Amino acid sequence: MTQPRTRPTLREPHPVRPWAVVAGALAAGVWLLSFGMFGVTLGGYVGWTLLAGLLAWAAALALIRYGDRGVATGVSAATGVAWTAAALSVIAEWIRRGAWPL
């Protein structure tokens, strides 16, 4: 009698941990907020947020390659949220004024 064949269980060598995602999101949130506070006007806020987001993504790429992918995931998610907040701020001001605010 033959035994049924079982499929091999494949495990990822470096799994993404939830605490690492949270740590990356919190660190990137503080980073983006501190840069966003440099902007006095809406244009300044958007510019500083875009710059901080680009630098955060560069750090996330380095973390993906050489560090913790969970932290890189959190950094990328926080950057997406910050850029969305900046875009919504521009859209809200555009609707309020009726003219392009930047």
Rosetta blueprint (number, residue, H / E / L):
1 M L
2 T L
3 Q L
4 P L
5 R L
6 T L
7 R L
8 P L
9 T L
10 L L
11 R L
12 E L
13 P L
14 H L
15 P L
16 V L
17 R L
18 P H
19 W H
20 A H
21 V H
22 V H
23 A H
24 G H
25 A H
26 L H
27 A H
28 A H
29 G H
30 V H
31 W H
32 L H
33 L H
34 S H
35 F H
36 G H
37 M L
38 F L
39 G L
40 V L
41 T L
42 L H
43 G H
44 G H
45 Y H
46 V H
47 G H
48 W H
49 T H
50 L H
51 L H
52 A H
53 G H
54 L H
55 L H
56 A H
57 W H
58 A H
59 A H
60 A H
61 L H
62 A H
63 L H
64 I H
65 R H
66 Y H
67 G L
68 D L
69 R H
70 G H
71 V H
72 A H
73 T H
74 G H
75 V H
76 S H
77 A H
78 A H
79 T H
80 G H
81 V H
82 A H
83 W H
84 T H
85 A H
86 A H
87 A H
88 L H
89 S H
90 V H
91 I H
92 A H
93 E H
94 W H
95 I H
96 R H
97 R H
98 G L
99 A L
100 W L
101 P L
102 L L
